[in-house]
C-alpha cells in the first residue's frame, strides 16, 4: 500500500483513463440508440442480446489474438466467470428491456442509481463500513429516483421503472463480484469470458427468437455487439489506468449523450421532472464515489502507519 503513495499514477495515464472512460460512455450511448432502433424495427430482446454478445466476442477475440494471445485467456476461476455471466445476463436483459420501454434520458438517469445500490449491497454483503454521510446520500438518491419516476402520475410505464431499478441493482451486484475477480484476472480476460459464456444460453434461445430482417436491421444488430464490446473494453481498461474516484464520475456524461441523441434520433427531450431529479441522483452518486475515495485513502494511511510502527 505504501508503494502506491510513493509511486503516484502518472498524469498522462490518468488523462488516458479519463479519455477511455469518456469514450466508453459515448459508445454505450450509441449502443443504446441501436437497441431502441432494433427493437422498433422488430428485433426481439433475445436477438438483441445474442448479437450484443456475439459481436463483443468477435471483437475481444480478435484483440486477444493480435495481442497477448489465446494463452492469456487461461483462468483458475472459471466458476466465478460463470456466476458473473449469469448475473451479467440478467442485468443486461433488464437494462435492454428498460431502454425499450423508457425514453433514453429517463432510462439513463434511473441507471445512475447503480452506485446507490452498490453502497447498500457493500454494507449488507461485504460488511463495508458505511457512515451516516453515505447513507444520507443513498436516501437522497432514492428521493431523486422518485422525482424522476413520478409514481402514480402515469408519466412512465411502472414496469419500465421497475426493470430500470432492478437492472441498476443487478449491475451493482456484478460490480461487487468483479472486485474479487479483478484481483486475479486481467480485464480483457474477464470481458472475453463474459461475452463467450453468454453465447451458450443465448445461442440455445436464438433459434426460437430469430426473425427475418432488412439488411439495415442486421447491420444495427451487429453494430450493437461491436460497439458494445469496444465500450466494455474501454470502460474496463480505464480502471486499470486511473483511480476509481477519478474515472467513474465521467459516467455521468451519459446523460448529456442520452439527452442529445434522444432529441436528434427520437425527437424526445427529458420530462420536466427529470431535469429536477437527475441532478439529485447524480449528486448522490458523485458524493458516494468521493466518500469511498476518502475511506480507502484513510485505510491506506492507517496501513502505512501500522507498517512503519
N, C-alpha and C positions, 0 to 999 in steps of 0.2 A: 504494500500500500504506500509505503514511503517513496518507492520509486516513482509512483505516479505524481508525487509532489515535486520531486527533484527533476523530473523529465516531463514538463508540461507538453500538451499536444501542440504541435507547430501550427501557427496561424494559417498557413496555406492549406493544411489538412482540414482545419475547421471550416474554412471557406469552401473547400471542395465538398465537405459533408453537408453544409447548408445548401450548396448548389444541387447536390444529388437529391436531397430531400425535397427541394422545390420542384425539381424535375419529376420526381415520383408523384407528387401531388397533382401536377398538371397532367401527367399521363393517366393517373387514376380518374381524373375528371373527364378526360376524353373517353376512357373505357366506359364510364357511367353513361355518357351520352350514347355510346354504341349499344349498351344494354337496353336503354329505353327505345332506341330506334329499331333494334332487332325484335324486341317484344311487340312493338307496334306493327311490325311487318309480318307477324305471325309465328315467330320463333318461340318455342316453349322454354320454360325455365331450365328443364333438363338439358335441352340442346345448348343453351347459352352457357351453362356451367361446364358441359363437356368441352366445348370449343375454347372456353377460357383456360381450362387446364391443359388441353391438348396443345394449344398454341404456346403456352408457357413452357411446357415440357420440351417442345422442339427448340425453343429459344435457349433455354438453360442448357439443354444437351449440346447444342452447337457451341455455346460459350465454353463449356467444360471440355469438349473435345479439342477445341482450338487453344485452350489454355492449360489448366492444371492436369487435364487428362481424366479418364474414367476412374482410375485408381483413387482419385481424390474423393469419390463419392462413397467410399467404404465407410461403414458405420458400425459401432458397437451398441447403438441404442435404437435398434430397429423398432422395438415396441413403443418407444417414445414417439417415433415418427408416425407410427400407425395411429396412436392416440391423437397426435397433433392433426393428422389428416381428417380423422372423424370429426373432431371439434371444429376444424377449419372449414370443412364442407358444410357443416350445419350453420356456421356463422355466415358463410358465403351465400347459402341458399336464402337465409333471412335477409341479408343485405340486398341481394338482387331482387327479391320479392318486394322489398321496400321501395326500391328505385322504380319498379313498375307501377306502384300504387300512389306514390307521392311525387310532387314536383322536385326537381333537382336540389334546390336550395333548402327545402324543408327536410328532405331525406339526408342531406349532408349535415345539416345542423343537428338533427337528432343523433347522427353518428358521432358527433363531438362529445356525447355523454360517455364514451368509452373510458377516459381517464377516471371518471366518477365511479364507474363500476369496478375499475381496476383497483381503486383505493379501497372500496368496500371489500372486494374479494381478497386483496392483500392483507387486510386486517383480520378477516374471518378465517381464511385458509392458511396463509403463511404466517399469521400472528405478527405482522409487521407493526411496529409502534406507530400509532396514528393519533396525533394530538387534536385538541379541540379546534385548532385553526383549519386543519384539513377536513374535519367533519363538518365545520361550518361551510366550507367551500362545496362539499358534497351536497348539503341541503340547498345551498344557493343554486347549484347546478340543476337539481331536480325542479326547483321553482322555475328556472328558465325553461325547462322542458315543458312544464305545464303551460307556460305562457305561449310557447310555440304551438303545442298540440291543441290548445283550446278545447279541452274535453267538454262534450255536451253541446258544442256550438254547431257541429255539423260541418265545420270548415274542411276537415280532412278525414279520410276513412279511418275509423278507430283501429281496424286491422293493420293498416299501414303503419300507424304509430306504434302499435304493439310489436310488429315484426322489426321495426327500426330499433326499439329499445332492446328487444331480445338479441338482435344482431350485435349491438354495442356490448351487451353483457357477454355474448359468446366470444367476441373479439378480445375483450378484456381477459377472459379465461385463457384464450390462446396465448396472449401476451405473457401471462404468468408462466405458462408451460414453456414458452420459448426462452424464458430466463434460465431455466435449468438445462434445456437442450443446448443453448448457446455457450455453455461452459465447456463443452467438448466438441461441438460440431461447427464447421465453417458455415458462414451464411449461405453460400452457394449450394452446399450440400443439403442444408435444411430446405431451401426453396425447391431443389430438384426432387427430393423425396416427397414433399407435399404434392407437387404437381403430378409426379409419376404415379404415386399410390392412389391419388384421386381418380385416375383413369380406370381403376379396377371396378368400383361400383358405378361410376358414371358410364363407362363403356358397356356394362351389363344392362343399364337402363336405356342407353341411347337408341338401340333398335326399336324400342317401343314408343319412343318420342320423336324419332326422326320424321321430317316432312320434306316435301319438295319446296325449294325456294328459288327466287330470282337470283341471278348472279350477284347483284349488289348486296343482297342479304347474306350470301355466303361470304362475300368479302368483309362485311361487317363482323360476322361471327369469327372469322379468322383474325381480324384486326383486334377484336376484344381479347383474344388469347395472347397475341404477340405484345400488344401494348400493355396488357395487364401483367405479363411476365416481366417486361422491361421495368415497369413501375415497381414491382415487388423486389427486383434485384437492386434497383437504385435506393429504395427505402431501406432494405436490409444493410446494404453497403454503407449507407450514411451513418449508421450506428457504430460501425467499426472505425470510422474516421473522426468522429466528434462526439462530445458528451451528449447524453440524452437531453439534458436541460437546455442545450443549445439547438439541437436539430428538431426535436418534437414540436416546439411551438410553430415551426414552419407549416405543420399540417393544417393550421387554421386558415392558411391562404386558400384552402379548398373551397371555402365559402365564396370567395371572390370569383373563382372559376365557375362554381355552380351557378352563381347569380348571372355572370356574363353569358355562359353557354345556355343557361335556361332561357335567357332573353333572346339570344341570337338564333338558337335552333328551335325552341319550342314556343317563343313569344310569350314567356311567362316570367313575371317578376315575383319575388318573395311577397307573401302576405304581410300586411302591416304588423301583425303580432310577431312575425319572425324578426323584423327589424328591432323589436324590443327584447325578445327572448334570446336571440342569438348572442348578443354581447354578454349577457349574463352567463350563458353556458361557456362561452369562450373564456371569459374572465375566470370562471371557476376552474376550468381545465388548466389554464396557464398558472394559476396560483397553486394548484395541486402539483404540477411539474416543478415549480420553483421550490415548494416546501420539500419535495422529495430530494431535490438537489441539495438543499440546506442540510437535510437529515444525513444524507450519505457523506457530505463533507465533514460533518461533525463526527460521524463514525470513523472516517479515515483519520481525522485529527487525534481522536482518542486512541486508535490502534497504534499510531505512530508514537504517541506519548507513552503508552504502555511498553512499546518495544524499546524505547530509549531508557525507560525506568528499569 
